[in-house]
């Protein structure tokens, strides 16, 4: 859960860099998806 908070805070800090924030969003989304799929196993 700490990683998700860190990704969201980094996305907020780097909001003026569109590519960096969008890549952070993709990484955090992939991380959340992998965590939820692991939780269902």
Backbone as a printed PyTorch tensor [residue, N CA C, xyz], in Angstrom:
tensor([[[  0.8370,  -1.2240,   0.0000],
         [  0.0000,   0.0000,   0.0000],
         [  0.8660,   1.2670,   0.0000]],

        [[  2.0470,   1.1720,   0.5910],
         [  2.9460,   2.3290,   0.6220],
         [  3.3820,   2.7170,  -0.7910]],

        [[  3.5950,   1.7180,  -1.6540],
         [  4.0280,   1.9800,  -3.0270],
         [  2.9830,   2.7880,  -3.7780]],

        [[  1.6960,   2.4670,  -3.5730],
         [  0.6170,   3.1830,  -4.2650],
         [  0.6090,   4.6470,  -3.8350]],

        [[  0.7630,   4.8940,  -2.5290],
         [  0.8000,   6.2750,  -2.0380],
         [  2.0050,   7.0160,  -2.6090]],

        [[  3.1280,   6.3250,  -2.7080],
         [  4.3430,   6.9510,  -3.2430],
         [  4.1540,   7.2990,  -4.7180]],

        [[  3.5420,   6.3830,  -5.4930],
         [  3.2950,   6.6540,  -6.9060],
         [  2.3510,   7.8370,  -7.0720]],

        [[  1.2880,   7.8940,  -6.2650],
         [  0.3210,   8.9870,  -6.4110],
         [  0.9540,  10.3160,  -6.0240]],

        [[  1.7770,  10.3290,  -4.9830],
         [  2.4330,  11.5780,  -4.5800],
         [  3.4460,  12.0180,  -5.6340]],

        [[  4.1630,  11.0620,  -6.2370],
         [  5.1060,  11.3980,  -7.3010],
         [  4.3610,  11.9320,  -8.5170]],

        [[  3.1890,  11.3690,  -8.8060],
         [  2.3800,  11.8510,  -9.9200],
         [  1.9150,  13.2790,  -9.6770]],

        [[  1.5770,  13.5960,  -8.4130],
         [  1.1500,  14.9560,  -8.0870],
         [  2.3090,  15.9330,  -8.2210]],

        [[  3.4950,  15.5100,  -7.7900],
         [  4.6740,  16.3750,  -7.8660],
         [  5.0580,  16.6290,  -9.3230]],

        [[  4.9530,  15.5910, -10.1530],
         [  5.3960,  15.6910, -11.5450],
         [  4.2290,  15.9770, -12.4920]],

        [[  3.2090,  16.6790, -11.9960],
         [  2.0100,  16.9030, -12.8000],
         [  2.3240,  17.7220, -14.0550]],

        [[  3.2660,  18.6750, -13.9760],
         [  3.5780,  19.5050, -15.1400],
         [  4.3270,  18.7190, -16.2110]],

        [[  4.9020,  17.5740, -15.8740],
         [  5.5010,  16.7040, -16.8890],
         [  4.4800,  15.6410, -17.2840]],

        [[  3.8360,  15.8460, -18.4360],
         [  2.7030,  15.0000, -18.8230],
         [  3.1290,  13.5510, -19.0380]],

        [[  4.2340,  13.3370, -19.7280],
         [  4.6640,  11.9730, -20.0250],
         [  5.0560,  11.2330, -18.7520]],

        [[  5.6990,  11.9360, -17.8400],
         [  6.1370,  11.2950, -16.6080],
         [  4.9380,  10.9270, -15.7350]],

        [[  3.9580,  11.8260, -15.6240],
         [  2.7890,  11.5410, -14.7940],
         [  1.9490,  10.4330, -15.4140]],

        [[  1.8370,  10.4160, -16.7570],
         [  1.0480,   9.3660, -17.4040],
         [  1.7340,   8.0100, -17.2540]],

        [[  3.0640,   7.9800, -17.3290],
         [  3.7790,   6.7230, -17.1320],
         [  3.6400,   6.2610, -15.6800]],

        [[  3.6530,   7.1890, -14.7350],
         [  3.4210,   6.8550, -13.3300],
         [  2.0280,   6.2640, -13.1570]],

        [[  1.0470,   6.8510, -13.8460],
         [ -0.3220,   6.3520, -13.7630],
         [ -0.3950,   4.9290, -14.2970]],

        [[  0.2740,   4.6710, -15.4100],
         [  0.2860,   3.3240, -15.9880],
         [  0.9500,   2.3330, -15.0400]],

        [[  2.0600,   2.7360, -14.4510],
         [  2.7820,   1.8530, -13.5320],
         [  1.9430,   1.5570, -12.2930]],

        [[  1.3220,   2.5870, -11.7240],
         [  0.5060,   2.3850, -10.5230],
         [ -0.7270,   1.5510, -10.8350]],

        [[ -1.3330,   1.7610, -12.0180],
         [ -2.4950,   0.9630, -12.4170],
         [ -2.1020,  -0.5030, -12.5860]],

        [[ -0.9740,  -0.7490, -13.2280],
         [ -0.4970,  -2.1210, -13.4110],
         [ -0.1880,  -2.7620, -12.0600]],

        [[  0.3820,  -1.9820, -11.1380],
         [  0.7080,  -2.4830,  -9.8090],
         [ -0.5610,  -2.8600,  -9.0510]],

        [[ -1.5870,  -2.0020,  -9.1150],
         [ -2.8590,  -2.2630,  -8.4380],
         [ -3.5240,  -3.4980,  -9.0410]],

        [[ -3.4760,  -3.6290, -10.3680],
         [ -4.0760,  -4.7880, -11.0290],
         [ -3.3720,  -6.0760, -10.6160]],

        [[ -2.0540,  -6.0600, -10.5430],
         [ -1.3090,  -7.2530, -10.1520],
         [ -1.5880,  -7.5960,  -8.6870]],

        [[ -1.6970,  -6.5830,  -7.8360],
         [ -1.9920,  -6.8090,  -6.4270],
         [ -3.3750,  -7.4240,  -6.2500]],

        [[ -4.3710,  -6.9160,  -6.9880],
         [ -5.7340,  -7.4320,  -6.8520],
         [ -5.8210,  -8.8570,  -7.3910]],

        [[ -5.1220,  -9.1510,  -8.4980],
         [ -5.1470, -10.5030,  -9.0560],
         [ -4.4430, -11.4780,  -8.1100]],

        [[ -3.3690, -11.0290,  -7.4550],
         [ -2.6860, -11.8710,  -6.4800],
         [ -3.5740, -12.1170,  -5.2630]],

        [[ -4.3610, -11.1260,  -4.8880],
         [ -5.2390, -11.2680,  -3.7280],
         [ -6.3380, -12.2860,  -4.0080]],

        [[ -6.7560, -12.4010,  -5.2650],
         [ -7.8290, -13.3440,  -5.6130],
         [ -7.3230, -14.7810,  -5.6630]],

        [[ -6.0080, -14.9870,  -5.8060],
         [ -5.4710, -16.3460,  -5.9010],
         [ -5.5930, -17.0970,  -4.5800]]])
